[in-house]
Amino acid sequence: MTEQTFEVIVVGGGAAGLSGALALARARRRVLVIDAGSPRNAPAAQVHAYLGREGMPPEVLLADGRREVEGYGGEIRPGEVVSAERRDAGGFRVALADGSAVTADRLLVTTGLVDDLPDVPGLAERWGRDVLHCPYCHGWEVRDRAIGVLATSAVAVHQALLWRQWSKNLTLFANGVEGLAQNEELIARDVTVVGGRVTAVKVEDDRLTGVRLEDGGEVACDALIVPPFMTARAGVLTGLGLEPAEQEMGGHVIGTYIAADPSGATAVPGVWVAGNVTGLADQVIGAAAAGVRAGAAINADLVAEETRRAVEARREGRR
């Protein structure tokens, strides 16, 4: 069966991937977006801090993006990419879970990351609703409420001080992390520190009401801040020789990412990345901007190659 060929294949149909595809389609490139349909922000009800799109449901933003890409001739295909490899003839071959394959001259990988949560019963079910992470994404919605912060390392001090901007009613659950109760910054900012490990979250009428501690005690809160371990979805890239690096904060590893230059170009020629697979801190608007930068860089790279070939052809008298 003949495999379809594109100039660029974008792996991942979130804000970064669609924005990159839009830039490429407007540059008159033959571009295919392969979308597994599992965006990181799917549990969230709204997108925030995106100028002109404030409060829009994530699924609406993506639907609008798909229509825009297709409006310029780009193609969107649902599916899961299982591998990518460099072809002897140049470019790349991308294999999908349904057994099909497509080829392209360049790849843009925007597969995002996975939020790995602490093993506390009930956390995952509330993720993106009232178990939260990013204050710029959700802080306004829980302002002046009773907010808890679940420590997983000493980085929790930074988290608590940051969330203190949105509420004075802030409790940091030490959860086995030593020395938090004596932290001068927390004391100065009137952050309450509760010792003991958190063993479960309490939910009533489909809303978080508090946490349960290992000694049987309970502490009320309306929202719980949980810093996840952020793992880059890098399976497609490892097959091309790109291994994730560790992201540190305050001496603690908080996740993994694929290294790239400011345009998104990786160490493998012809492969770019954008969004959370390379920038763990990117919000939706940042991921979209990174996708546009990568799309423009890919187009420039293709133009440079086409120009080189045209010069060679002219010198050889073939045109």
Long-range contacts (C-beta under 8 A, 24 or more apart in sequence): 3-93, 3-100, 3-101, 3-102, 3-103, 4-32, 4-102, 4-103, 5-30, 5-91, 5-102, 5-103, 5-104, 6-30, 6-31, 6-32, 6-75, 6-102, 6-103, 6-104, 6-105, 7-31, 7-104, 7-105, 7-106, 7-302, 8-32, 8-104, 8-105, 8-106, 8-107, 8-108, 8-298, 8-302, 9-34, 9-92, 9-94, 9-102, 9-103, 9-104, 9-106, 9-107, 9-108, 10-34, 10-107, 10-108, 10-109, 10-110, 11-81, 11-84, 11-94, 11-107, 11-108, 11-109, 11-110, 11-111, 11-236, 12-36, 12-109, 12-110, 12-111, 12-112, 12-275, 12-277, 13-37, 13-39, 13-62, 13-66, 13-76, 13-110, 14-39, 14-40, 14-62, 14-110, 14-112, 14-275, 14-287, 15-61, 15-62, 15-65, 15-275, 15-284, 15-285, 15-287, 15-288, 15-291, 16-110, 16-112, 16-274, 16-275, 16-276, 16-282, 16-287, 16-288, 16-290, 16-291, 16-294, 17-108, 17-110, 17-274, 17-275, 17-291, 18-62, 18-65, 18-66, 18-68, 18-69, 18-288, 18-291, 19-65, 19-274, 19-287, 19-288, 19-289, 19-290, 19-291, 19-292, 19-295, 20-108, 20-110, 20-272, 20-274, 20-291, 20-292, 20-294, 20-295, 20-298, 21-69, 21-74, 21-108, 21-291, 21-295, 22-65, 22-68, 22-69, 22-72, 22-74, 22-292, 22-295, 23-291, 23-292, 23-295, 23-296, 23-299, 24-74, 24-108, 24-295, 24-298, 24-299, 25-69, 25-72, 25-73, 25-74, 26-72, 27-295, 27-296, 27-299, 28-73, 29-298, 29-299, 29-302, 30-73, 31-69, 31-74, 31-75, 32-74, 32-75, 32-76, 32-77, 32-102, 32-104, 33-66, 33-69, 33-74, 33-75, 33-76, 33-77, 34-77, 34-78, 34-79, 34-81, 34-94, 34-96, 34-102, 35-76, 35-77, 35-78, 35-79, 36-78, 36-79, 36-80, 36-81, 36-111, 37-78, 39-112, 40-112, 40-113, 40-114, 40-115, 40-276, 41-128, 41-284, 42-128, 43-127, 43-128, 43-129, 44-128, 44-137, 44-138, 45-128, 45-129, 47-284, 48-136, 48-137, 48-138, 48-140, 48-283, 49-136, 49-137, 49-283, 49-284, 49-285, 50-283, 50-284, 50-285, 50-288, 51-285, 53-285, 58-284, 61-284, 81-236, 83-236, 83-239, 84-236, 84-237, 84-239, 84-240, 85-239, 85-240, 86-240, 86-270, 91-270, 92-240, 92-270, 92-271, 94-236, 105-270, 105-302, 105-305, 106-270, 106-271, 106-272, 106-298, 106-301, 106-302, 107-270, 107-271, 107-272, 108-264, 108-272, 108-273, 108-274, 108-291, 108-294, 108-295, 108-298, 109-236, 109-237, 109-258, 109-271, 109-272, 109-273, 109-274, 109-277, 110-273, 110-274, 110-275, 110-277, 110-287, 110-291, 111-232, 111-233, 111-234, 111-235, 111-236, 111-277, 112-233, 112-275, 112-276, 112-277, 113-230, 113-231, 113-232, 113-233, 113-255, 113-257, 113-276, 113-277, 113-280, 114-230, 114-231, 114-233, 115-228, 115-229, 115-230, 116-228, 116-229, 116-230, 116-231, 117-226, 117-228, 118-150, 118-152, 118-175, 118-226, 120-150, 120-198, 120-199, 120-200, 120-201, 121-199, 121-200, 121-201, 122-200, 122-201, 122-202, 122-203, 123-201, 123-224, 123-226, 125-203, 126-201, 126-203, 126-208, 126-224, 127-226, 129-208, 130-207, 130-208, 130-222, 130-223, 130-224, 131-201, 131-208, 131-223, 131-224, 131-226, 132-223, 132-224, 132-225, 132-226, 133-225, 133-226, 133-227, 133-228, 134-283, 135-162, 135-163, 135-165, 135-166, 135-225, 136-283, 137-283, 138-223, 139-163, 139-165, 139-166, 140-166, 142-166, 142-167, 142-222, 142-223, 143-167, 144-168, 144-169, 145-169, 145-222, 145-223, 146-171, 146-220, 146-221, 146-222, 146-223, 147-171, 147-221, 147-222, 147-223, 147-224, 147-225, 148-172, 148-173, 148-210, 148-211, 148-219, 148-221, 148-223, 148-224, 148-225, 149-173, 149-224, 149-225, 150-175, 150-198, 150-211, 150-224, 150-225, 150-226, 150-227, 151-175, 151-176, 151-177, 151-180, 152-177, 152-226, 152-227, 152-229, 153-177, 153-250, 153-252, 154-179, 154-180, 154-250, 154-251, 154-252, 155-227, 155-249, 155-250, 155-252, 155-254, 156-180, 156-227, 157-183, 157-185, 157-186, 158-249, 158-250, 159-225, 159-227, 160-186, 160-189, 160-191, 160-225, 161-185, 161-186, 161-189, 161-191, 163-225, 164-189, 164-191, 171-219, 171-221, 173-198, 173-211, 173-213, 173-219, 194-219, 227-254, 229-254, 229-255, 230-254, 230-255, 230-256, 230-276, 230-280, 231-255, 231-256, 232-256, 232-257, 232-258, 232-276, 232-277, 232-278, 232-280, 233-277, 234-258, 234-277, 237-266, 237-271, 237-273, 237-277, 240-268, 240-271, 241-267, 241-268, 242-266, 242-267, 242-268, 242-271, 247-280, 254-280, 255-280, 262-293, 263-293, 263-294, 263-296, 263-297, 264-290, 264-293, 264-294, 264-297, 265-294, 265-297, 270-301, 272-297, 272-298
